[in-house]
Amino acid sequence: MNIHRSAFAGRNFEYYSEDPELSGNMAASAIAGAKSKGVYAYMKHFAMNDQETNRMVGLMTWSNEQAIREIYLKPFEMAVKDGGATAVMSSFNFIGNRWAGANKQLLQDVLRGEWGFRGLVETDYFSGGFMKSNPAIANGNDLMLSTTGTLGAKVDYTDNPTVVRQMRTASKNIMYTVVNSGAYKNIKNVKSVKRPYQKTITTYVVIALVVVAILQVLVVLLYRKRYANK
């Protein structure tokens, strides 16, 4: 869903057009079609990944806000608002001097805040270096695309309450996307797993019901005994 800025761009075969409106309409239709079949489609690469050369070695993309919003973000905005997108792949490049995969203004303020996106954000293939999990989950990137789990894809400082809260938010975003897909189409056949506190509550409820039932029996017996003596 990035823009054909040059005829020589290495990813033009993956992208729709040089026109943001056309790209947005095509992407929104494709995503909506997939969603109707229970599939969540990742719109990528978010955002401004319009150059293949040096994109994995700290490529910095510079622009002004008007051009960013009207050209480079427009297809993604339409995919969220018109197509109902619930999954995003962030990009390797930096926007200015900040990696797109840990960019709060992009992933939190614009994507979730302004556009109302609900779902998960995943990195492009995790290669380490400037890509780090902790800044990613702190700024709205929920999932690291890593087949090995190495190169820094693991979240560090998991005993830190702030990091734990960020991990919970990321987990919630991931689960929201999966639960609202075809993966849970036959949810009635999935065995429910209760958490410890739920088991405790259930135990207390059962005990309370038994006590109430015993008291009711005693009341009936005492009532009948009382009137039998008369």
C-alpha positions in Angstrom: 0.0 0.0 0.0 3.0 2.3 -0.3 3.3 4.7 -3.2 4.9 4.3 -6.6 7.3 7.2 -6.2 9.7 6.0 -8.9 9.4 3.5 -11.7 12.6 1.9 -10.4 11.4 1.3 -6.8 12.1 -2.3 -5.8 8.6 -3.0 -4.3 6.4 -1.5 -7.0 5.2 -5.0 -7.8 3.7 -5.2 -4.3 2.1 -1.8 -4.3 -1.0 -0.6 -6.1 -0.4 2.8 -7.6 1.2 6.2 -7.6 -2.2 7.6 -6.6 -3.3 7.5 -2.9 -7.0 7.5 -3.6 -6.8 4.6 -6.0 -4.5 2.7 -3.7 -6.8 3.3 -0.8 -9.9 2.1 -2.7 -8.2 -1.0 -3.9 -6.8 -1.9 -0.5 -10.0 -1.2 1.3 -11.9 -3.5 -1.0 -9.3 -6.3 -0.8 -9.3 -6.1 3.0 -13.1 -6.0 3.3 -13.3 -9.0 1.0 -10.8 -11.0 3.1 -12.6 -9.9 6.3 -15.9 -11.2 5.0 -14.3 -14.6 4.9 -12.9 -14.4 8.4 -9.4 -13.4 7.3 -7.5 -10.5 8.7 -5.2 -8.9 6.2 -2.1 -7.0 7.1 -1.8 -3.6 5.4 1.9 -2.8 4.9 4.4 -1.3 5.1 3.3 1.4 7.6 4.5 3.8 6.6 6.4 5.7 3.9 8.4 2.6 2.9 8.7 3.8 -0.6 12.4 3.0 -1.1 13.9 -0.5 -1.2 17.6 0.6 -1.1 19.1 0.8 2.4 15.7 0.3 4.0 17.2 -2.2 6.6 20.2 -0.1 7.6 18.5 3.0 9.1 17.0 4.6 6.0 15.5 8.0 7.1 12.5 9.2 5.2 11.8 13.0 5.4 8.7 14.8 4.4 6.2 17.5 5.6 3.0 16.7 7.4 0.7 17.7 4.5 2.5 15.4 2.0 2.5 12.6 4.6 -1.2 12.8 5.3 -2.4 13.5 1.8 -0.2 11.0 -0.1 1.6 8.5 2.0 -0.9 7.8 4.8 -4.1 8.2 2.8 -4.3 4.6 1.5 -3.8 3.3 5.0 -6.4 5.6 6.4 -8.9 4.5 3.8 -8.1 0.8 4.5 -8.9 1.4 8.2 -12.0 3.5 7.9 -13.5 2.0 4.7 -12.0 -1.5 4.7 -12.2 -2.2 8.5 -8.5 -3.3 8.7 -7.5 -4.9 12.0 -3.9 -5.8 11.2 -0.9 -3.7 10.2 2.7 -4.4 9.4 5.1 -1.6 10.3 8.1 -0.8 8.2 11.9 -0.9 8.4 12.5 2.7 7.7 12.7 5.7 10.0 10.3 8.6 9.6 12.6 11.5 10.3 15.0 10.1 13.0 12.5 7.6 14.6 12.0 4.0 13.5 8.4 3.6 12.2 7.9 0.4 14.3 8.4 2.4 17.5 6.8 5.7 16.5 4.1 6.8 18.9 2.9 9.6 16.7 2.3 7.1 13.9 1.0 4.0 15.7 -0.8 5.5 18.6 -1.8 9.1 17.9 -2.7 8.7 14.2 -3.5 5.0 13.6 -5.4 4.3 16.9 -6.2 7.8 18.1 -7.3 9.6 14.9 -8.5 6.7 12.7 -10.0 4.5 15.4 -8.0 1.5 14.5 -8.6 -1.6 16.7 -6.2 -4.5 16.1 -2.6 -5.5 16.1 0.6 -4.0 14.7 3.4 -6.4 13.7 6.9 -5.5 12.6 8.4 -6.3 9.3 10.9 -9.2 9.6 12.8 -8.6 12.8 16.5 -8.2 12.1 17.7 -6.7 15.3 20.0 -3.6 15.2 17.7 -0.6 15.4 14.7 -2.8 15.8 14.1 -3.3 19.5 11.1 -5.0 21.2 10.8 -2.8 24.2 10.5 0.5 22.4 8.2 -1.2 19.9 5.6 -2.4 22.5 5.9 0.9 24.4 4.8 2.8 21.3 2.1 0.7 19.8 3.9 -2.2 17.9 2.5 -5.4 19.4 4.2 -8.3 17.7 7.7 -9.0 16.5 7.9 -11.0 13.2 10.7 -13.4 14.1 11.0 -17.1 13.2 13.9 -17.6 15.6 13.1 -15.4 18.6 16.7 -14.1 18.6 18.3 -10.8 17.6 16.4 -8.9 20.3 12.9 -10.0 19.4 12.3 -11.0 23.1 10.9 -8.3 25.4 13.4 -7.4 28.2 12.8 -6.1 31.8 9.6 -8.2 32.2 9.8 -7.6 36.0 9.2 -3.9 35.4 5.5 -3.0 36.0 5.5 -0.5 33.1 6.8 -3.2 30.7 4.2 -5.7 32.0 1.4 -3.2 31.4 2.7 -2.6 27.8 2.9 -6.4 27.2 -0.7 -6.7 28.4 -1.8 -4.0 26.0 0.0 -5.7 23.2 -1.4 -9.1 24.1 -4.9 -7.6 24.2 -4.5 -6.1 20.7 -3.3 -9.4 19.3 -6.1 -11.5 20.9 -8.7 -9.0 19.8 -7.7 -9.4 16.2 -7.6 -13.2 16.4 -10.8 -13.6 18.3 -12.7 -11.5 15.8 -11.5 -13.6 12.9 -12.4 -16.9 11.4 -10.0 -18.6 13.9 -12.8 -18.5 16.4 -15.7 -19.3 14.0 -16.5 -22.5 15.9 -16.0 -21.0 19.3 -18.7 -23.3 20.8 -16.4 -26.3 20.3 -13.5 -24.7 22.1 -13.1 -25.8 25.7 -13.4 -22.9 28.1 -10.4 -22.4 30.4 -11.1 -20.7 33.7 -8.6 -18.6 35.5 -7.8 -19.2 39.2 -9.9 -16.3 40.4 -12.8 -17.6 38.3 -12.5 -21.0 39.9 -12.5 -19.5 43.4 -15.6 -17.4 42.7 -17.4 -20.5 41.3 -16.5 -22.4 44.5 -17.8 -19.7 46.7 -21.0 -19.5 44.7 -21.5 -23.3 44.9 -20.9 -23.2 48.7 -23.4 -20.3 49.1 -26.0 -22.1 47.1 -25.6 -25.3 49.2 -25.9 -23.2 52.5 -29.0 -21.5 51.2 -30.5 -24.8 50.2 -29.8 -26.3 53.6 -31.4 -23.3 55.3 -34.5 -23.6 53.2 -34.9 -27.2 54.1 -34.5 -26.4 57.8 -37.1 -23.6 57.6 -39.6 -26.0 55.9 -38.9 -28.7 58.5 -39.3 -26.3 61.5 -42.4 -24.8 59.9 -44.0 -28.3 59.5 -42.9 -29.4 63.0 -44.4 -26.2 64.6 -47.8 -26.6 62.9 -47.8 -30.4 63.5 -47.6 -29.8 67.3 -50.7 -27.7 67.1 
